[in-house]
Amino acid sequence: MCLLVLSLISIFPNDIANFSHKQLNDFEKYEVIEHYWVLDINFKFPTCGKRNLKFQHSWLRLFAWLVYSAAEDGAYCRYCVSFGSNFVGKGSHQSSNKLVQTAFQEWKKALEKFKEHQTKKYHLDAMEDGQNFKMIYENRKCDVISEIDKGRKIQQLENRKKLIPIIRAVLLCGRQGLAIRGHRDQGPLSLKMPQENDGNFRALLRYSLNSGDQVLANHLNTAGANSMYLSYRIQNEIIDAAGKQITTNIVQRVNKSGYFSVIADESTDVSGIEQFSICARFVDKIDDDYIIREDFLCFIPVEDVTGKGLANTLLTKMKYIGINLVNMRGQGYDGARAMSGKFNGCAAKVRELYPEAIYVHCANHNLNLAITHACKIPAIRNCIGTIKEVVNLFRLSNKAGLVLKNKIQQSCPNFV
């Protein structure tokens, strides 16, 4: 029974059972409140007892706080799991038990017990704590200490303002694909242009200072040598935080779309490390339009490049970042044996757990293979060779290039 529960928890990574039996940190509390596992409308609940009773979809609509656990085939209150106490009542002598510590499974009395639970004081307190926590966690409301201590609140706002130009410079480098560091990128930031290139990051900050960024100037003038937040460690922390936020947004869109396909490939990078790249293909709704997207999720270094090892790496990573694998309907890989093998390939191992995830050979790899095989035909090989020679003629000869441009202009006057 324990093995069955553990296997179901691994299939449903955001199942409430993952959080109901331990002390939660702030991130986990927010996950329970906002990113709990949402049932598909076609999900079939297991029956139990002589009367074959089971959980009902309609209960989730009647009670907004109610969450179903597929791993335990039971119901929980997500607010009481996050913020409820193990002992309630006057003197805290009564155990909260069902819906809080353990799953509720008495479907015959479900409506009666659910209505009774939502009137309990400890439930109402947990609901209020959850709403306040959500607003604080999303920075829509300050915590109690900051509300009481106005000086502390002002200091927090000032510290955030100081970090804004630094974060903006890092994000701009990332968005434009620019290297951040230079030959010498340590020490105080001077307004004078250094003799040696100190990198794009410090150059952007210097540009901001020359443009009159008074907040950044005050920060650099008043901060000590160890609190300027310009070191490579701070840069890496900002990059990691931005990467996690981007991945979280993509994962939320993938889960919201309903169904998705996974696209993956493994290759050796310049440092000799075998990297496994994972992307998701899904239908995203933007305004009133539906757009097919293929978004990159992550790189994973791998050592076991067998079909079983790659499948395990793929599924484990996707569960970790929060993707609901139950909705996976397709797999796209190349034709390598480790990926597409009928019995022991990555696609076959994934389908053992998720049989609805159909394998389709990657279209780009198919095109590459088609071109490779086509080049073996003498007529096509000779044609491509002739095209290369013509291209080289105009590329290497300035006179020939000018003649070609004049002829194009004469034939197509409006050609730009």
C-alpha positions in Angstrom: 0.0 0.0 0.0 2.8 2.4 0.9 4.6 1.7 -2.4 1.3 2.4 -4.3 0.9 5.8 -2.5 4.5 6.7 -3.3 4.1 5.9 -6.9 0.9 7.9 -7.2 2.6 10.9 -5.4 5.3 10.8 -8.0 2.7 10.8 -10.8 0.9 13.8 -9.3 3.7 16.1 -8.1 1.4 18.8 -6.8 -0.9 16.3 -5.0 -1.9 17.6 -1.5 -0.6 14.4 0.0 2.9 15.7 -0.7 2.4 18.5 1.9 -0.1 17.1 4.4 2.2 15.3 6.7 5.1 17.7 7.3 5.9 21.2 8.5 5.7 23.5 5.4 7.9 26.4 4.5 6.6 29.6 2.8 7.2 28.3 -0.7 5.3 25.1 0.0 2.4 26.9 1.6 2.1 29.1 -1.5 2.2 26.0 -3.7 -0.6 24.3 -1.7 -2.8 27.5 -1.9 -2.2 28.5 -5.5 -0.6 25.6 -7.4 -2.4 22.6 -6.1 -3.2 19.8 -8.4 -6.3 20.6 -10.4 -8.5 17.6 -11.5 -9.2 17.0 -15.2 -12.9 17.0 -15.9 -12.5 13.4 -17.3 -10.7 12.1 -14.2 -12.3 8.9 -12.9 -12.5 8.6 -9.2 -12.1 5.1 -7.7 -15.1 3.5 -6.0 -15.1 1.9 -2.5 -17.4 0.0 -0.2 -20.4 -2.1 -1.0 -22.3 0.9 -2.5 -19.4 1.8 -4.8 -19.4 5.4 -3.4 -16.7 7.8 -4.7 -15.6 11.5 -4.7 -17.7 13.9 -6.8 -16.5 16.7 -9.1 -19.4 18.8 -7.9 -18.0 19.0 -4.4 -15.0 21.0 -5.7 -17.4 23.6 -7.1 -19.4 23.8 -3.9 -16.4 24.1 -1.5 -13.6 26.3 -2.9 -11.2 25.2 -0.1 -11.6 21.5 -0.9 -8.8 19.5 -2.6 -8.8 15.9 -3.8 -5.7 13.7 -3.3 -5.3 11.0 -6.0 -2.5 9.4 -4.0 -4.7 8.7 -1.0 -8.1 8.8 -2.6 -9.2 11.3 0.0 -10.1 15.0 0.5 -8.2 17.7 2.3 -8.8 21.4 3.2 -5.8 23.1 1.6 -6.0 26.1 4.0 -6.1 23.9 7.1 -3.2 21.8 5.7 -1.1 25.0 5.3 -2.1 27.1 8.3 -4.3 24.8 10.5 -3.2 23.5 13.9 -2.9 19.8 14.8 -4.9 20.5 18.0 -8.0 22.8 18.1 -10.9 23.7 20.4 -10.8 25.3 23.9 -7.5 24.6 25.5 -6.3 23.0 22.2 -7.2 19.6 23.5 -9.1 18.3 20.4 -7.3 16.8 17.4 -8.2 18.3 14.1 -7.6 15.0 12.3 -9.8 14.6 9.2 -9.3 17.1 6.3 -6.3 18.5 8.1 -3.9 15.7 9.2 -5.4 12.8 7.4 -7.5 12.4 4.3 -11.3 12.3 4.5 -12.8 9.2 2.8 -16.3 8.8 4.3 -18.1 9.6 1.0 -21.5 8.7 2.5 -21.3 11.6 5.0 -19.2 13.9 2.7 -21.6 16.8 2.2 -22.6 16.9 5.9 -19.0 16.8 7.1 -17.8 19.4 4.5 -20.6 21.8 5.5 -19.7 21.3 9.2 -16.0 21.8 8.6 -16.4 25.2 6.9 -18.1 26.6 9.9 -15.3 25.6 12.4 -13.4 28.5 13.9 -10.0 26.9 13.2 -11.0 26.6 9.5 -12.1 30.2 9.3 -8.9 31.3 11.0 -6.8 29.2 8.6 -8.7 30.8 5.6 -7.9 34.3 6.9 -4.3 33.4 7.5 -4.0 32.0 4.0 -5.4 35.1 2.3 -3.1 37.4 4.3 -0.1 35.1 3.6 -0.9 35.1 -0.1 -1.0 38.9 -0.3 2.3 39.2 1.6 4.0 36.5 -0.4 3.0 38.3 -3.7 4.2 41.6 -2.3 0.7 43.1 -2.4 0.7 43.6 1.4 3.4 44.2 4.0 3.9 41.8 6.9 2.9 42.8 10.4 6.5 43.9 11.5 6.8 46.2 8.5 3.3 47.7 9.1 4.2 48.5 12.7 7.7 49.7 12.1 7.4 52.5 9.5 11.2 53.0 9.5 11.8 49.4 8.6 9.2 49.6 5.8 10.9 52.7 4.4 14.3 51.0 4.6 12.9 48.0 2.7 11.6 50.2 -0.1 14.9 52.1 -0.4 16.9 48.8 -0.5 14.6 47.6 -3.3 15.2 50.8 -5.3 18.9 50.3 -5.0 18.7 46.9 -6.5 16.5 47.9 -9.5 19.3 49.4 -11.7 21.5 46.4 -10.9 18.8 43.9 -11.8 17.9 45.9 -14.9 21.5 45.7 -16.2 21.7 42.0 -15.6 18.4 41.3 -17.4 19.3 43.6 -20.3 22.6 41.6 -20.8 20.6 38.4 -20.7 17.9 39.6 -23.1 20.4 40.8 -25.6 22.7 37.7 -25.3 25.6 39.8 -24.0 28.4 38.5 -21.9 28.3 40.1 -18.4 31.8 39.9 -17.2 35.0 41.4 -18.6 38.7 41.1 -18.0 38.6 43.0 -14.8 35.2 43.2 -13.1 36.0 43.6 -9.4 36.3 46.5 -7.0 34.6 49.9 -6.9 32.7 51.2 -10.0 34.4 54.3 -11.3 32.8 56.8 -13.7 36.0 57.0 -15.7 36.4 54.5 -18.6 38.9 51.9 -17.5 41.9 50.9 -19.5 40.8 47.3 -19.7 37.3 46.1 -20.6 35.5 45.4 -17.4 32.4 43.9 -19.0 28.9 44.9 -20.3 27.4 44.8 -16.8 29.6 47.4 -15.3 29.5 49.4 -18.6 25.7 49.6 -18.4 25.9 50.7 -14.7 28.4 53.4 -15.7 26.1 54.5 -18.5 23.2 54.8 -16.0 25.4 56.9 -13.7 26.4 59.2 -16.5 22.7 59.5 -17.5 21.9 60.8 -14.0 20.6 57.8 -12.1 20.7 59.4 -8.7 19.5 56.3 -6.8 22.3 54.2 -8.1 24.8 57.0 -7.5 23.7 57.3 -3.8 23.9 53.6 -3.3 27.4 53.3 -4.6 28.6 56.4 -2.7 27.1 55.2 0.7 27.5 51.4 0.4 30.5 49.7 1.9 33.0 47.6 -0.1 31.0 44.4 0.8 27.5 45.7 0.2 27.5 47.2 -3.3 25.8 44.0 -4.8 28.0 44.1 -7.9 30.0 40.8 -7.4 29.7 37.8 -9.7 27.8 35.9 -6.9 25.1 38.6 -6.8 24.9 38.5 -10.6 24.5 34.7 -10.6 21.8 34.9 -7.9 19.8 37.5 -10.0 20.2 35.2 -13.1 19.0 32.2 -11.2 16.0 34.0 -9.8 15.1 35.3 -13.2 15.5 31.8 -14.7 13.3 30.3 -12.0 10.6 32.9 -12.6 10.6 32.3 -16.4 10.4 28.6 -15.9 7.6 28.9 -13.4 5.6 31.1 -15.9 6.1 28.6 -18.7 5.1 25.6 -16.4 2.0 27.5 -15.4 1.0 28.1 -19.0 1.8 24.4 -19.9 -0.4 23.1 -17.1 -3.2 25.6 -17.9 -3.2 24.5 -21.6 -4.6 21.1 -20.6 -2.4 18.9 -22.8 1.2 19.1 -24.1 4.0 17.3 -25.8 7.6 17.0 -24.7 10.5 17.6 -27.1 14.0 16.5 -25.9 17.5 15.8 -27.3 20.9 15.1 -25.8 24.2 16.4 -27.1 27.7 17.0 -25.9 28.6 20.7 -25.2 32.0 22.4 -25.8 33.2 21.4 -22.3 32.5 17.7 -23.0 29.4 17.4 -20.7 26.4 15.5 -22.1 23.5 17.9 -21.9 19.8 16.9 -22.1 17.6 19.7 -23.4 13.9 19.7 -22.7 11.2 21.7 -24.4 7.4 21.7 -24.2 5.0 22.1 -27.1 1.5 23.3 -26.2 -1.4 25.5 -27.2 -1.3 28.9 -25.5 -4.2 31.3 -25.4 -3.1 35.0 -25.8 -6.0 37.4 -25.7 -8.5 35.7 -28.0 -6.0 33.9 -30.1 -4.7 30.3 -29.8 -1.0 29.9 -30.6 1.1 26.8 -30.8 4.3 27.4 -28.7 7.5 25.5 -28.2 9.2 26.8 -25.1 12.5 25.7 -23.7 12.4 24.4 -20.1 15.9 23.4 -19.0 19.3 21.8 -19.7 20.2 18.7 -17.6 23.7 17.1 -17.4 23.3 13.3 -17.9 25.7 10.4 -17.3 23.4 7.5 -18.0 22.5 7.8 -21.7 20.6 4.6 -22.0 16.9 4.7 -22.8 15.9 4.0 -19.2 18.3 6.5 -17.8 17.2 9.3 -20.1 13.5 8.5 -19.4 14.1 8.7 -15.7 16.0 12.0 -16.0 13.3 13.5 -18.2 10.4 12.5 -16.0 12.1 13.4 -12.7 13.1 16.9 -13.9 9.6 17.6 -15.3 8.0 16.5 -12.1 10.5 18.7 -10.1 9.7 21.9 -12.0 5.9 21.2 -11.5 4.6 20.0 -14.8 1.5 17.7 -14.6 2.7 14.7 -16.5 -0.8 13.2 -16.6 -1.5 15.6 -19.4 1.4 14.6 -21.6 0.1 13.4 -25.0 3.2 13.4 -27.2 7.0 12.8 -27.3 9.3 14.2 -30.0 12.9 12.9 -30.2 15.4 11.9 -32.9 15.8 8.4 -34.3 18.7 7.3 -32.1 18.2 3.9 -30.5 18.5 5.3 -27.0 15.6 7.7 -27.7 13.3 5.9 -30.1 14.0 2.2 -29.4 10.9 0.1 -29.5 11.5 -1.8 -26.3 14.2 -0.1 -24.3 14.3 3.5 -25.7 13.4 6.6 -23.8 10.0 6.9 -25.6 9.1 3.3 -24.8 10.0 3.7 -21.1 7.9 6.9 -20.8 4.9 5.2 -22.4 5.1 2.4 -19.8 4.0 5.1 -17.3 2.1 7.4 -19.6 0.7 5.3 -22.4 -1.1 8.2 -24.0 2.2 10.0 -24.8 2.6 8.9 -28.4 6.1 9.1 -29.9 6.6 11.1 -33.1 10.0 11.3 -34.8 11.3 14.9 -34.7 10.5 16.7 -37.9 13.8 18.6 -38.0 15.8 15.4 -37.6 13.6 13.9 -40.3 14.4 16.8 -42.7 18.1 16.4 -41.9 18.0 12.7 -42.6 16.1 13.3 -45.9 18.6 15.8 -47.1 21.5 13.5 -46.1 20.0 10.6 -48.0 19.1 12.8 -51.0 22.7 14.0 -51.3 23.7 10.4 -52.1 21.8 10.6 -55.4 24.3 11.8 -58.1 21.9 14.2 -59.9 21.1 16.0 -56.6 24.7 15.9 -55.4 25.9 17.5 -58.7 23.1 20.1 -58.5 24.1 21.2 -55.0 27.8 21.3 -56.0 26.9 23.6 -59.0 24.9 25.9 -56.7 27.8 26.1 -54.3 30.2 27.1 -57.1 27.8 29.8 -58.3 27.4 31.2 -54.8 31.2 31.2 -54.3 31.6 33.0 -57.6 29.5 36.0 -56.6 30.7 35.9 -52.9 34.4 36.0 -53.7 34.4 38.3 -56.7 33.5 41.9 -56.2 32.9 42.6 -59.9 30.7 39.6 -60.3 28.7 40.7 -57.2 28.2 44.2 -58.7 27.0 42.7 -62.0 24.5 40.5 -60.1 23.2 43.4 -58.1 22.7 45.6 -61.3 20.9 42.8 -63.1 18.6 42.2 -60.0 17.8 46.0 -59.9 17.0 46.1 -63.6 14.7 43.1 -63.4 13.1 44.1 -60.1 13.3 47.9 -59.6 11.2 47.7 -56.4 13.4 45.0 -54.9 15.0 46.1 -51.6 
